[in-house]
Amino acid sequence: MLKTMRPVRTVRTIEDVRAIESVPYDDLVTAHNLYDLFRATAAHVGERAALTVLRPGSPSDVGISLTHRELLREITRCANLFHSLNGDQGGVVAFLVPTLPMVPCALLGAQVAGVASALNYLLTREAVVDLLNIQQARVLVIPAPGLDEDCWLKSADIRRDVPSLKHVLVIGADSHPGDDNLDFDALLSGCDGDRLAFDTLAGRDTVCALFHTGGTTGRPKVVQLTHGNQIHGAFGFTQVLGYDELDSVINGFPFFHVGGTITAGLAVWAAGGHVIVPSPYALRRAAVIDGYWGLVERFKATVVSGVPTSIAALGNSFRTDNDASSVRMALTGGAVLPKAVGSRFETVTGIRLFETYGMTEVAAAIAFNPGLGTPVAGSVGFRAPFSETRIVALDQDHPRICGPNESGVVQVRGPQVFPGYADKAHNVGTLAADGWLTTGDIGYLTDDERLVLTGREKDLIVRSGHNIDPAAIEDVANQFDGVQISAAVGMPDQYAGEVPALFVVPRPGVVLDVTAIETYVNSTVHEPPARPKSVMIIDALPVTAVGKIFKPALRDLAIKEKVRLEVLRTCGADASARVDVSLDDRKNTVVRVRLSGTDEEGAAKLTEALRSLPQSYEVELNRRTASSEPVILSIDEGIATITINRPDKLNAMDGTVMSSLDGHLRTLHGRPGIRAVIITGTGRSFSAGGDLIEFGARLNEDPDRLLRDLEFNQGVLTRIEELAVPVIGVANGTAVAGGLELLLCCDLVLAAEGTKIGDGHARYGVVPAGGATVRLPRKIGPARAARLFFTADLVEVELLQSWGLVDEVVPAENLLSRAYDLAERISRCSPEAIRWIKRLTAASDKAQDVRLRAELQAFSSHIGGNDLSEGLRAFREKRPPAYGSD
């Protein structure tokens, strides 16, 4: 008789694991394919809750709710549907779809009928096409555009590029089936759910699932998993974690990842438990994190889970009035858990955190902290029953098995280990003929056979031949007050090959002091080579689709930081560089540096300084920045940069500057392909406002012409607002009066640390006529605007950031590169959507026009007064104005 996989005994020590292994495997594991698992739970716990999937809107919007008996029925219907399309030969059914209500059942049904492949829906269309061709997929399941427009667009005309595809099935097709596509829901409604319409011959060695992994360089690896791999993976989780029919587990992983399909999916079902899917997009949406603990309370969840970055976010969203009393444990895996993150989560929530360890190639199951025992912080626990784990020395050409507490590469062997990649060439160096799988992770076994992971072999920082474990740096940084999470990577170095660079994410609402962090880390990390050479604060660590820290992106940022340091050293503080990191056709790293603010000699010095680094560097001098043009326009891959180029006049906005700016703006208005605009200045000042010497001369010569000039200036500034793409103002130094008015026309404002901004018109008796009285109160409120107008003070950007005038304060040396990074992120978004958003969020043109005209009228009335002439005279004479009482 088929059995569920509820625990056969309580596991607390390695001896309990050995006791399980003393019973014949087939007496404990009766299932020979996945369908057997669901037949067993339907028979034993058929009326208990099995699956709840929530839709993307309200947390109370339940898309599907099934008992175990109903789950078996839906799996049967889906299996019959896919068999009817593929026949007895099976074939790959690929899914490019988030976790919509029927997706878990459909994925399982496709495995019962043949082979299922869940694709990462965040991949580019090119990557999706590549995977479908590698897998020779015959059926593709996609969502209708009303459910997920991105997936729909990626699959447009897909059969043209994937010859093996015979059918495209659309979930929710009643709203938009598309040409030549099949309606998934309509076809499924005609399928029998009582019994399979075919004889399944699948056994434990039959491949039934494909997962893609390791696609950061070159073609992705396609992992084949058998029925037996997944059954044993589920068995390992149920036995060591103690899953049973009383458990309700919130599955926060996507279903294109083994964490979603097995760790918090198949393993829970196999024990008779309840899986709750919080949203189609797992925990990627902020609203899901915010409402997570409400779901815990509503469903009386017993187990919560997430990768370390999600655990950090869930700890931040927990409130003292949340009721999490039903939770018996929190699971984390997918990456090494920073000690401080785990400690903070446990302190805030009161929930014990249990680490697990697995990878796609082993159905997620290598090691587990015993769910009914005591987790040991820093350890991922005991091996799965009926499997083996060993540690192999790093420094040997031939394997040497390490003893207890000796660090090396982790290897694993057992029924959960996959039969190999779809491309057998990928097996070399990973899967040995005797069944041992090399994980690439570094760790050691304790005396009681708990596994402790310390990092990834490829993530080691090798400094002058010295292997540095990033975790040794990260664990220290994470202890610093106010740090949410950190990550260390290697930064290129001419002498040591690479040196540590540390990226730090502050906790919400915390402003971190880089110098204080550097002092703390360097004094606390006892190994001198491991002390980071650079510490950088960033908003968030780059992560993969399932929330793992994506260190290749951090290594690219470390390269950019290295270039910045070399630019500062060789070219001086006035120089800056735009840095692009990419891979060439042979997957070698190529770094392109566009250098500004220096000359040929500076470029030559930088080229020489970068020559000995392991990457390939190309240095290009941006000659236009050294020109005499008052305003420079450069366009690079859809990003336009407007640079005010009057550093000798503090970038004062005189008539020449405004005319040049107007011409460039007209060019941008009529040019296709522009995705974002950056406005900045050369030298140490963004703009000191209008040229008051020119202003005064024009006032004396022809007041009417001065009014026309001011009206022209208003039009130029308004033209900035009317650009159809986002405009980023980059305040590289002081911005006063007209400089402030220019920034107010930008959608986003970045400012260098130490910059001061203010409205200085009243200091010299000038009535604002560039739109400040219209835009500033709208931006920061009437009271704060009044303070700037009436005092004419220059205010620190940190205060202006809290007021909402400045969006981000950045170290001066990183300012321009940060602006380009932001512009590039904008460039990856939909230009049509952005155009509509700009139009919808713009102020009423009519109301603004009326108020701008009122400024000019006020200025006209003010011309004949005493204060304006006294203010301009004082400016010329470089003395404080002496205004009368009236």
C-alpha positions in Angstrom: 0.0 0.0 0.0 1.3 3.5 -0.9 2.5 5.5 2.1 2.7 9.2 2.6 6.2 10.5 3.6 5.3 11.8 7.0 8.3 11.3 9.4 9.0 7.8 10.5 10.9 9.0 13.6 12.0 12.3 15.1 15.4 13.5 13.9 17.6 15.3 16.3 21.1 13.9 15.7 23.0 12.1 13.0 22.2 8.8 14.8 18.5 9.4 14.1 19.4 9.7 10.4 21.3 6.4 10.6 18.4 4.8 12.3 16.1 5.7 9.4 18.7 4.1 7.1 18.5 0.8 9.0 15.1 0.2 7.5 15.0 -1.0 3.8 14.5 2.0 1.5 11.5 0.5 -0.3 9.7 -0.1 2.9 9.8 3.7 3.7 9.6 5.1 0.1 6.8 3.3 -1.7 6.3 5.8 -4.6 8.0 4.9 -7.9 6.8 8.1 -9.7 5.3 11.4 -8.7 1.7 10.3 -9.4 2.2 7.6 -6.6 2.9 10.4 -4.1 -0.4 12.2 -4.8 -2.3 8.9 -4.9 -1.0 8.2 -1.4 -1.9 11.6 0.1 -5.4 11.5 -1.5 -5.9 8.1 0.1 -4.6 9.0 3.6 -5.4 12.7 4.1 -7.7 13.4 1.1 -10.0 15.9 2.9 -7.2 18.0 4.3 -6.1 21.3 2.6 -3.3 20.8 0.0 -2.9 23.9 -2.1 -4.0 27.6 -1.9 -2.8 30.0 -4.6 -3.4 33.7 -4.1 -3.9 36.1 -7.0 -1.7 39.3 -7.3 -4.3 41.7 -5.9 -5.7 41.5 -2.4 -4.2 38.9 0.0 -7.8 37.6 0.4 -8.2 37.0 -3.3 -7.9 33.2 -3.4 -7.3 31.9 -6.9 -7.6 28.2 -6.1 -8.0 26.2 -2.9 -7.8 22.4 -3.1 -7.8 19.4 -0.8 -5.4 16.5 -1.4 -8.1 14.6 -3.2 -9.0 17.6 -5.3 -5.3 18.2 -6.0 -4.9 14.6 -7.4 -7.9 15.2 -9.6 -6.5 18.4 -11.1 -3.1 16.7 -11.7 -4.9 13.9 -13.4 -6.8 16.3 -15.7 -3.7 18.2 -16.6 -1.8 15.0 -17.3 -4.5 13.8 -19.6 -4.5 17.1 -21.4 -0.8 17.1 -22.1 -0.9 13.4 -23.0 -3.6 14.2 -25.6 -1.2 16.8 -27.2 2.0 14.8 -27.0 0.9 11.2 -27.2 2.8 8.2 -25.7 6.1 9.6 -26.8 5.8 12.3 -24.2 7.8 15.4 -25.0 8.7 18.6 -23.2 5.9 20.9 -22.0 7.5 24.3 -21.2 6.0 26.9 -18.9 6.7 30.6 -19.4 4.2 31.9 -16.7 4.2 33.1 -13.1 2.5 30.9 -10.5 -1.1 31.5 -11.5 -3.7 29.4 -9.7 -3.6 26.3 -12.0 0.2 26.4 -12.7 1.3 24.0 -9.8 -1.2 21.4 -11.0 -0.3 21.8 -14.6 3.4 21.5 -13.9 2.8 18.3 -11.9 0.5 16.9 -14.6 3.1 17.6 -17.3 5.6 15.5 -15.4 3.1 12.6 -15.0 2.5 12.7 -18.8 6.1 13.3 -19.8 8.6 16.1 -19.1 8.0 19.6 -17.7 10.2 22.6 -18.0 9.5 25.7 -15.9 11.3 28.7 -17.5 12.3 31.8 -15.5 9.8 34.3 -16.8 12.3 37.2 -16.1 14.6 35.9 -18.8 15.0 37.9 -22.1 13.1 36.6 -25.1 16.4 35.5 -26.7 17.3 33.4 -23.6 13.8 31.9 -23.6 14.1 30.9 -27.3 17.5 29.5 -26.7 16.2 27.3 -23.8 13.2 26.1 -25.8 15.5 25.0 -28.6 17.9 23.3 -26.3 15.0 21.4 -24.7 13.2 20.7 -28.1 10.0 21.7 -26.4 6.8 20.6 -28.1 4.3 22.5 -26.0 4.5 26.0 -24.5 2.2 27.3 -21.8 1.9 31.1 -21.5 -0.5 33.6 -19.8 -2.9 35.8 -21.6 -1.7 39.5 -21.8 -4.2 40.5 -19.1 -2.5 38.1 -16.7 1.1 38.9 -17.6 1.9 41.1 -20.6 5.7 40.5 -20.4 5.4 36.8 -20.8 2.8 37.3 -23.6 5.1 39.6 -25.5 8.1 37.3 -25.1 6.2 34.5 -26.7 5.0 36.5 -29.7 5.7 34.5 -32.9 7.6 32.0 -30.8 6.9 29.1 -33.2 8.9 30.9 -35.9 12.0 30.7 -33.8 11.4 27.3 -32.1 10.7 24.8 -34.9 10.0 21.9 -32.4 7.0 23.7 -30.9 3.7 22.2 -32.0 1.3 23.9 -29.6 1.0 27.1 -27.6 -1.5 27.0 -24.7 -2.8 30.2 -23.2 -4.1 30.4 -19.6 -6.9 32.9 -19.4 -7.3 32.8 -23.2 -10.9 34.0 -23.1 -9.6 37.5 -22.8 -7.1 37.2 -25.6 -6.4 33.8 -27.2 -4.2 35.0 -30.0 -3.8 33.6 -33.4 -3.1 29.8 -33.7 -3.0 29.4 -29.9 -5.0 27.0 -27.9 -7.2 27.9 -24.9 -5.7 26.0 -21.9 -8.8 26.4 -19.8 -11.2 25.3 -22.4 -9.2 22.2 -23.3 -8.7 21.3 -19.6 -12.5 21.5 -19.0 -13.0 18.5 -21.2 -10.4 16.3 -19.5 -11.2 13.4 -17.1 -10.0 13.9 -13.6 -11.0 10.5 -12.2 -8.3 8.4 -13.8 -5.4 8.6 -16.2 -6.3 8.1 -19.9 -3.0 6.4 -20.5 -0.7 3.8 -18.9 2.2 5.5 -17.2 5.4 3.5 -17.4 7.5 6.1 -15.6 9.8 4.8 -12.9 12.3 6.4 -10.5 14.9 6.6 -13.2 12.6 8.4 -15.7 13.5 12.0 -16.4 10.4 14.1 -15.8 11.6 17.7 -15.2 14.1 20.2 -16.7 15.5 23.1 -14.8 17.9 25.7 -16.2 20.8 27.0 -14.1 24.1 28.7 -14.3 23.2 30.9 -17.3 25.2 34.0 -16.2 27.8 33.4 -19.0 27.5 31.3 -22.1 24.6 29.1 -22.7 22.6 28.0 -19.7 23.0 24.5 -18.3 19.8 22.4 -18.4 19.4 20.1 -15.4 17.5 16.8 -15.8 15.7 15.5 -12.8 14.0 12.1 -12.5 10.9 11.0 -10.6 13.3 9.3 -8.2 15.4 12.4 -7.7 12.4 14.5 -6.7 10.9 11.7 -4.6 14.1 11.3 -2.6 14.5 15.0 -2.3 11.0 15.3 -0.8 11.7 12.3 1.5 14.8 14.0 2.9 12.9 17.2 3.7 10.0 15.4 5.3 12.2 13.2 7.5 14.7 15.7 8.8 12.5 18.8 8.9 9.6 16.9 10.3 6.9 17.9 7.8 3.5 16.2 8.4 -0.2 16.7 7.6 -0.5 19.4 10.2 1.9 21.7 8.5 0.9 24.8 6.5 3.8 26.2 4.6 4.0 29.6 2.9 5.9 28.9 -0.3 7.7 32.1 -1.2 9.8 30.6 -4.0 9.0 30.7 -7.8 8.0 27.4 -9.3 10.8 27.6 -11.9 13.2 26.9 -9.0 13.6 23.7 -7.0 12.9 25.7 -3.8 9.4 26.3 -5.0 8.7 22.9 -6.6 10.4 20.7 -3.9 11.6 22.4 -0.7 8.3 24.2 0.0 6.2 22.3 -2.5 6.5 18.6 -3.3 8.0 17.8 0.1 5.0 19.4 1.9 2.5 17.6 -0.2 4.3 14.3 0.1 3.8 14.5 3.9 0.1 15.5 3.6 0.7 19.2 4.4 -0.8 22.5 3.0 1.2 24.7 0.5 0.2 28.4 0.4 1.5 30.4 -2.6 1.4 34.1 -1.5 1.4 35.6 -5.0 2.1 34.7 -8.6 5.5 36.4 -8.3 6.6 34.8 -5.0 8.1 37.4 -2.7 9.4 39.8 -5.4 6.7 42.4 -4.8 6.9 44.8 -1.9 3.2 44.5 -1.2 3.6 40.8 -0.6 6.4 41.4 1.9 4.3 44.1 3.6 1.3 41.8 3.9 3.2 38.6 4.6 2.6 38.4 8.4 -1.1 38.9 7.8 -1.1 35.8 5.6 0.7 33.9 8.4 -2.0 34.8 10.8 -4.9 34.1 8.4 -3.7 30.7 7.4 -2.2 29.7 10.7 1.1 29.0 8.9 3.4 26.6 10.8 6.5 27.2 8.5 7.7 30.4 6.8 10.5 30.4 4.3 12.8 32.5 2.1 16.3 33.0 0.8 18.5 35.2 3.1 17.6 38.4 1.4 13.9 37.6 1.8 14.4 36.7 5.4 16.0 40.1 6.0 13.0 41.9 4.3 10.5 39.8 6.3 12.3 40.7 9.5 11.9 44.4 8.6 8.2 44.0 7.8 7.3 42.3 11.1 5.4 44.3 13.6 4.8 43.8 17.3 1.1 43.3 16.8 1.5 40.5 14.3 0.4 37.1 15.5 2.9 34.5 14.5 2.2 32.1 17.3 1.3 29.3 14.9 4.8 29.2 13.3 7.1 26.4 14.5 10.1 27.3 12.3 11.4 29.5 9.5 13.4 27.9 6.7 16.1 29.6 4.7 18.5 28.4 2.0 19.8 29.1 -1.4 22.8 31.1 -0.1 24.9 31.3 3.1 22.8 33.1 5.8 24.7 36.1 7.3 24.8 35.6 11.0 23.6 39.1 11.8 20.6 38.7 9.5 19.6 35.4 11.1 20.0 36.8 14.6 18.0 39.9 13.8 15.2 37.9 12.3 15.0 35.6 15.4 15.1 38.6 17.8 12.4 40.6 16.0 10.0 37.7 15.2 10.7 35.2 18.0 10.8 32.5 15.4 13.7 30.0 15.2 15.5 29.9 11.9 16.5 26.6 10.3 19.0 26.6 7.5 18.8 24.0 4.7 21.2 23.4 1.8 20.6 22.1 -1.7 21.0 22.9 -5.3 19.1 22.2 -8.5 21.2 19.2 -9.4 20.2 17.4 -6.2 16.5 18.3 -6.1 17.3 20.9 -3.4 18.2 18.2 -0.9 21.7 18.0 0.6 21.5 19.0 4.2 18.9 20.2 6.7 18.8 21.4 10.3 16.4 19.0 12.1 13.0 20.7 12.3 12.2 19.0 15.6 15.6 19.4 17.0 17.9 22.3 17.8 19.3 24.3 14.9 22.9 25.4 15.2 23.6 28.9 13.9 26.0 28.8 10.9 25.3 25.1 10.1 23.0 23.8 7.4 22.5 20.6 9.3 22.7 16.9 8.7 22.8 15.1 5.3 19.6 13.5 3.8 19.0 9.9 4.8 20.4 7.3 2.3 22.9 9.8 0.9 26.5 10.7 1.5 28.4 14.0 2.0 32.1 14.5 2.0 34.6 17.3 2.0 37.5 17.3 -0.5 40.7 19.4 -0.1 41.0 22.5 -2.2 44.8 22.3 -2.7 45.0 18.8 -4.3 45.0 17.8 -7.9 43.7 14.4 -6.8 40.8 14.3 -4.2 41.9 14.0 -0.6 39.1 13.5 1.9 39.1 16.0 4.7 38.7 15.2 8.3 36.3 16.8 10.8 36.5 20.6 10.9 38.8 20.8 7.8 37.6 23.1 5.1 37.2 22.0 1.4 34.8 21.6 -1.5 31.5 19.8 -0.6 30.6 16.7 -2.6 27.4 14.7 -2.4 26.1 11.3 -3.6 22.7 9.7 -3.3 19.3 9.0 -5.0 18.6 12.7 -5.2 21.6 13.4 -7.4 20.6 14.1 -11.0 21.6 11.8 -13.9 23.4 14.7 -15.7 22.9 17.8 -17.7 21.1 17.8 -21.1 24.5 18.7 -22.6 26.8 16.0 -21.4 29.8 18.3 -21.9 28.6 20.2 -18.8 29.0 17.2 -16.6 32.8 17.4 -16.8 34.2 18.6 -13.4 30.7 18.4 -11.8 29.3 14.8 -12.0 31.8 11.9 -11.7 31.2 8.4 -13.1 31.0 7.0 -9.5 28.0 9.3 -8.8 29.8 12.0 -6.7 28.6 15.5 -7.4 31.0 18.5 -6.8 28.8 21.3 -5.6 31.4 24.2 -5.9 30.5 25.2 -2.3 33.1 25.4 0.4 32.5 24.1 3.9 33.4 21.5 6.6 31.8 18.8 8.6 31.8 19.1 12.4 32.5 16.3 14.8 28.8 15.4 15.0 28.6 15.5 11.1 26.8 18.8 10.8 27.7 20.6 7.6 28.9 24.2 7.8 29.2 26.3 4.6 31.5 29.2 4.3 31.1 30.3 0.7 31.4 29.4 -3.0 34.7 28.3 -4.5 34.2 30.7 -7.4 33.4 33.5 -4.9 36.8 33.2 -3.1 38.8 36.4 -3.2 42.4 35.4 -4.1 44.8 38.2 -2.9 48.4 37.4 -3.7 47.7 33.7 -3.6 45.8 34.1 -0.3 42.3 32.6 -0.3 39.9 34.9 1.4 36.4 33.7 2.3 33.9 36.6 1.7 31.8 35.4 4.6 34.7 36.3 7.0 34.2 40.0 6.0 30.4 39.9 5.6 29.9 38.4 9.0 31.8 41.3 10.6 30.1 44.0 8.5 26.6 42.7 9.3 27.2 43.2 13.0 27.6 47.0 12.5 24.7 48.9 13.8 22.3 49.9 11.0 23.6 47.4 8.4 20.8 45.2 7.0 23.1 43.0 4.8 26.4 43.1 3.0 28.4 41.3 0.4 32.2 41.2 -0.4 33.7 40.5 -3.7 37.1 40.8 -5.3 38.2 44.1 -6.9 41.0 44.1 -9.5 44.4 45.1 -8.3 47.7 45.7 -10.1 49.8 44.0 -7.5 47.7 41.5 -5.6 45.5 40.4 -8.5 42.4 41.3 -6.5 41.6 42.8 -3.1 38.3 42.7 -1.1 35.6 45.3 -1.8 32.6 45.5 0.5 29.1 46.5 -0.5 26.7 47.5 2.4 22.9 47.9 2.5 21.6 50.1 5.3 18.5 49.2 7.2 15.4 51.2 6.2 15.6 54.8 7.4 19.3 54.5 8.5 22.1 56.7 7.2 25.4 54.9 7.4 28.8 56.5 7.8 31.3 54.9 5.4 34.3 55.9 7.5 32.8 54.4 10.6 32.1 51.1 8.9 35.6 51.0 7.4 37.1 51.6 10.9 34.9 49.0 12.5 35.5 46.3 9.8 39.3 46.8 9.6 39.6 46.7 13.4 37.4 43.6 13.7 38.6 41.4 10.8 41.7 39.9 12.2 43.2 38.6 9.0 44.9 41.6 7.4 44.5 40.4 3.7 40.8 40.2 4.3 40.4 43.8 5.3 38.4 45.5 2.4 40.2 48.2 0.4 36.9 49.9 -0.5 33.5 50.1 1.3 30.5 51.2 -0.7 26.9 51.8 0.4 24.2 50.8 -2.0 20.4 50.7 -1.8 20.0 47.0 -2.4 22.2 44.0 -3.3 21.6 42.7 -6.9 19.7 39.4 -6.6 18.6 36.6 -9.0 15.0 35.9 -9.7 14.8 33.8 -6.5 16.5 36.3 -4.3 20.0 35.0 -4.2 22.8 37.6 -4.1 24.1 37.9 -7.7 27.8 38.5 -7.1 28.7 38.8 -10.8 26.9 42.2 -10.8 28.8 43.2 -7.7 32.1 42.3 -9.3 31.2 44.6 -12.2 30.5 47.4 -9.6 33.9 46.6 -8.0 35.5 47.1 -11.4 33.8 50.4 -11.8 35.0 51.4 -8.3 38.6 50.4 -9.3 38.4 52.6 -12.4 37.1 55.5 -10.3 40.0 55.2 -7.8 42.5 55.1 -10.7 40.9 58.2 -12.4 41.1 60.1 -9.1 44.8 59.0 -8.7 46.0 59.6 -12.2 43.8 62.5 -13.4 42.7 64.4 -10.3 39.4 65.3 -8.7 38.0 67.2 -11.6 38.1 64.2 -13.9 35.3 61.7 -14.1 34.5 58.6 -16.1 31.6 56.6 -17.4 32.4 52.9 -17.2 30.7 50.0 -19.0 31.5 46.4 -18.2 30.6 43.7 -20.7 31.7 40.3 -22.1 33.1 39.8 -25.5 32.4 36.9 -27.8 34.8 34.7 -25.9 33.3 35.7 -22.5 36.3 37.7 -21.5 35.5 40.9 -19.5 35.9 44.1 -21.4 35.8 47.5 -19.6 35.1 50.6 -21.7 36.0 53.9 -20.0 34.8 57.2 -21.3 37.0 59.8 -19.6 35.9 63.5 -19.0 37.5 66.5 -17.3 41.1 65.7 -18.3 43.4 65.8 -21.4 45.5 63.4 -23.5 48.1 63.1 -20.8 45.6 62.1 -18.2 44.1 59.5 -20.5 47.5 58.1 -21.2 48.2 57.9 -17.5 45.0 56.1 -16.8 45.5 53.7 -19.7 48.9 52.8 -18.3 47.5 52.3 -14.8 44.8 49.9 -16.0 47.1 48.0 -18.3 48.2 45.3 -15.8 44.8 44.5 -14.6 43.3 41.1 -15.6 40.4 42.6 -17.6 40.7 44.3 -20.9 40.4 48.1 -20.7 39.6 50.6 -23.4 40.0 54.3 -22.5 38.3 57.0 -24.7 38.8 60.7 -24.0 35.5 62.6 -24.2 37.0 65.6 -26.1 33.8 67.6 -26.1 34.0 68.4 -22.4 37.2 70.4 -23.0 35.6 72.5 -25.8 34.5 76.1 -25.5 30.8 75.3 -26.2 28.7 76.9 -23.5 26.5 73.8 -23.3 27.5 70.4 -24.5 25.2 67.7 -25.7 26.4 64.1 -26.0 24.2 61.0 -26.8 25.3 57.5 -26.0 23.0 54.5 -26.5 19.9 56.5 -26.0 21.1 58.5 -23.0 21.5 62.2 -23.6 23.8 64.2 -21.4 23.6 68.0 -21.3 26.6 69.7 -19.6 26.7 73.4 -18.8 30.3 74.2 -19.6 31.1 77.6 -18.1 33.2 76.5 -15.0 35.1 79.8 -15.0 31.8 81.6 -14.4 30.4 79.0 -12.0 28.2 77.8 -14.9 26.1 81.0 -14.7 23.2 80.9 -17.0 23.8 83.9 -19.2 22.2 84.5 -22.6 24.7 82.4 -24.5 24.1 79.4 -22.2 20.4 79.7 -22.4 20.4 80.0 -26.2 22.7 76.9 -26.5 20.6 75.0 -24.0 17.5 75.9 -26.0 19.0 74.5 -29.2 20.0 71.3 -27.7 16.6 70.8 -26.1 14.9 71.3 -29.5 17.2 68.7 -30.9 16.2 66.2 -28.2 12.5 66.9 -28.7 12.7 65.9 -32.4 15.2 63.0 -32.0 13.9 59.4 -31.7 15.5 56.8 -29.6 16.2 59.0 -26.6 15.4 57.1 -23.3 16.7 59.4 -20.6 18.4 62.9 -20.2 21.0 63.9 -17.7 21.7 67.6 -17.0 24.9 68.5 -15.1 27.7 71.0 -15.1 31.5 71.1 -15.4 33.8 72.1 -12.6 32.7 72.4 -9.0 29.4 74.3 -9.4 26.2 73.1 -11.0 25.0 76.7 -11.7 25.4 79.8 -9.6 22.2 81.2 -11.2 21.9 84.0 -13.7 24.8 86.2 -14.8 23.9 89.3 -12.7 26.6 91.5 -14.5 24.9 90.8 -17.8 21.5 91.1 -16.1 22.3 94.5 -14.7 23.7 95.8 -18.0 20.6 94.6 -19.9 18.4 96.3 -17.3 20.1 99.6 -17.8 20.2 99.4 -21.6 16.7 98.0 -22.4 14.3 96.8 -19.6 11.8 95.6 -22.2 14.4 93.4 -23.8 15.3 92.0 -20.4 11.7 91.0 -19.9 11.7 89.3 -23.3 14.9 87.4 -22.3 13.3 86.3 -19.0 10.2 85.1 -20.9 12.6 83.2 -23.3 14.3 81.6 -20.3 11.0 80.5 -18.9 10.3 78.8 -22.2 13.6 77.0 -22.2 13.1 75.7 -18.7 9.5 74.6 -19.6 11.0 72.7 -22.6 12.9 70.6 -20.1 9.7 69.6 -18.4 8.1 68.8 -21.7 10.7 66.2 -22.7 8.8 62.9 -23.1 11.6 61.0 -21.3 12.8 61.2 -17.6 15.3 64.0 -16.9 17.9 63.5 -14.2 19.4 66.7 -12.7 22.9 66.0 -11.4 23.9 68.8 -9.0 27.7 68.4 -8.9 28.1 71.5 -6.8 26.3 74.6 -5.6 23.0 75.4 -7.3 21.6 78.9 -6.6 18.6 80.9 -8.1 18.6 79.9 -11.8 20.5 76.7 -10.9 17.7 75.8 -8.5 15.1 76.7 -11.2 16.8 74.4 -13.6 16.8 71.5 -11.1 13.1 72.0 -10.4 12.4 71.2 -14.0 14.0 67.7 -13.7 12.1 64.6 -12.7 14.9 63.3 -10.5 17.7 65.1 -8.7 21.0 63.6 -7.6 23.4 65.8 -5.6 27.0 65.4 -4.5 27.8 65.2 -0.8 28.6 68.7 0.5 26.5 70.5 -2.1 24.4 73.4 -1.1 21.2 74.6 -2.9 19.0 77.6 -2.4 17.1 80.5 -3.9 19.3 83.6 -3.7 17.1 86.0 -5.5 16.0 88.1 -2.5 19.7 88.5 -1.4 20.3 90.8 -4.4 16.8 92.3 -4.6 15.6 90.1 -7.6 12.1 88.7 -8.0 12.3 85.1 -9.3 11.3 84.9 -13.0 12.3 81.4 -13.9 9.5 79.5 -12.4 10.8 79.0 -8.8 7.7 80.5 -7.2 5.6 78.1 -9.2 7.6 74.9 -9.0 9.3 75.0 -5.6 6.2 75.1 -3.4 4.8 72.3 -5.4 7.9 70.3 -4.8 8.6 70.8 -1.1 5.4 72.6 0.2 4.7 76.3 0.8 6.3 76.7 4.2 9.7 75.2 3.3 9.7 77.1 0.0 9.0 80.3 1.9 12.1 79.6 4.1 14.3 79.3 1.0 12.7 82.4 -0.7 12.7 84.7 2.3 16.1 83.8 3.8 18.0 83.3 0.5 20.0 80.7 2.5 22.0 77.9 0.9 20.8 74.7 2.5 22.7 71.4 2.8 21.5 68.7 0.4 20.9 66.2 3.2 18.2 68.4 4.6 16.8 69.1 1.2 16.6 65.3 0.6 14.4 64.9 3.7 12.2 67.7 2.2 11.9 65.9 -1.1 13.8 68.4 -3.3 16.7 66.0 -3.7 16.1 62.3 -4.4 19.6 61.0 -3.6 22.9 62.2 -2.1 26.0 60.6 -3.6 29.7 60.9 -3.0 31.0 63.4 -5.5 33.3 60.9 -7.1 30.4 58.5 -7.8 27.8 61.1 -8.8 28.0 60.9 -12.6 28.4 57.1 -12.7 25.3 56.8 -10.4 23.3 59.0 -12.8 24.3 56.9 -15.7 23.4 53.7 -13.8 20.0 55.2 -13.0 19.5 56.3 -16.6 20.4 52.8 -17.9 17.8 51.3 -15.5 15.2 53.7 -16.9 16.3 52.8 -20.4 15.3 49.2 -19.7 11.7 50.1 -19.0 8.9 50.6 -21.5 9.4 54.0 -23.3 5.7 54.1 -24.1 4.6 53.6 -20.5 7.1 56.2 -19.3 5.8 58.8 -21.8 2.3 58.2 -20.5 3.4 58.4 -16.9 5.2 61.7 -17.5 2.1 63.1 -19.2 -0.3 62.0 -16.5 1.9 63.2 -13.6 2.7 66.6 -15.2 1.2 69.8 -13.6 -1.7 71.4 -15.4 -0.1 73.4 -18.3 -2.8 76.1 -18.2 -2.4 76.7 -14.4 1.4 76.7 -14.7 1.3 79.1 -17.7 -0.8 81.6 -15.7 1.5 81.5 -12.7 4.6 81.9 -14.9 3.2 84.9 -16.6 2.4 86.3 -13.1 6.1 86.0 -12.3 7.0 88.2 -15.3 4.4 90.7 -14.4 5.7 90.9 -10.9 9.2 91.3 -12.1 8.1 94.1 -14.5 6.5 96.0 -11.6 9.6 95.5 -9.5 12.0 97.0 -12.0 11.5 100.5 -10.9 12.1 99.9 -7.2 15.2 100.8 -5.2 16.1 97.3 -4.0 16.9 95.8 -7.4 19.4 98.6 -8.2 21.0 98.3 -4.7 21.2 94.6 -5.0 22.9 94.6 -8.4 25.3 97.4 -7.3 26.2 95.4 -4.2 26.9 92.4 -6.3 29.3 94.3 -8.6 31.0 95.9 -5.6 31.2 92.5 -3.8 29.6 93.8 -0.6 26.4 93.0 1.3 23.4 95.0 0.1 22.1 97.8 2.3 18.3 97.9 1.8 16.1 100.6 3.2 13.1 100.1 5.5 10.5 100.3 2.7 
